[in-house]
Amino acid sequence: LIRRRKETPEFGWGTSSLIETAAPAIFAHRCEWQGSTVAAAHNLSGSRAAATLDLGLEKGGKIEIEDLLEEREHKPKPDGSLDVELDGYGYLWLRVLRTD
């Protein structure tokens, strides 16, 4: 986890913005630096929680999501948002790759 954090300068150098979610237990934010975007979501409760993350992209942009911690596939919706489901105290670190 520490190695991956060091390999992700967006977290330390980037401009952070909060990602609003309907799930009160999920804290999510986005960091942008030098044209690169990462997003992180953390479930602060012991119960499973789900939310939709607005990744802050312009409408019509095509994206891919790279999971920075596990080999999982994430499928963004056409509007650039992503539905996530996190186990109790679970978390995601994602790199948003623009493909257009």
N, C-alpha and C positions, 0 to 999 in steps of 0.2 A: 504494500500500500504506500509506503514512504517512497519507494523507487518510482512508482507510477505518478505520485504527486510531483516529484522532481522533474519528471518527463512532461509535465503539463503546465507550462508557464502561464497559461491563461488564468489559472487559479490565483497566482500571486501577483501578476503584473496587469491583468485585465481589468476592465471596467465591469463591476458586478451589478446585476439588477435582479430583483425579486421576481419569481414566477408565481403569480397568484394561483391558488388551487381551491377547489370546493372542499377538499378534505382538510379539516383543521389539524390533523396529526402530521401532515406532510409539509416539510420545509423544502422549498426548491429555489434554486437560483441559477442564473446564467452568467458566464464570464466571457467577455470578448476582448481579444488582443491581436493586433496586427492581422486583421481579417480572418481570424480563427475563433470559433465559438465552442465552448464546452458548457454542459449543463449538469447539475447535480441535484438529486432528490434524496431526501432522508425521511424515513418514517420515524417519528419521535415517540410512537406508542408501541406497546407490546402486542397490539392487534394488527391483523392484516388491513391494509388501506389501499385505496385506488384513487387515481386522479388523472386529469388530462393536463399535460404540460404544453404551454404555448412557447415554442422555441424561438419566437421573436423574428421570424423570417417574413419577408415580403410575400404577399400572395402570388401564387404562380411559380415560385421558386421550387426547384426539385432538390431534395436532400436525401442523404443516407445517414444513418446513425451507426456510429462505432461504439460499442461498449468497451470502456477502458479497463474494466475489472474482470469481466467474465466473457467467455465466448458465447454470447447470446445474440440472437437476431431481433432487431426492433424495427417495426414497420410504421413509419410516420403516416398520418392521414394526409389527404391531398391539400389540406389547408396549412400543413407544416407543423401541426400539433402531434403529440404522442400520448397515447394512453399507457399508463404504467400501473402496475400492481406490486406493492412491496410487502413482504412479510413483516412481522413485528420487528422493529428496530432495523429494518432492511434499508439498503441504499443503492443508488445507481450513480455512476459517473459516465457521462456520454460525450462523445465528440460529434458535433454536427458538421457534416461534410456537404457543401453545396456542389451539386453535380451539373448545374445549368451554365 
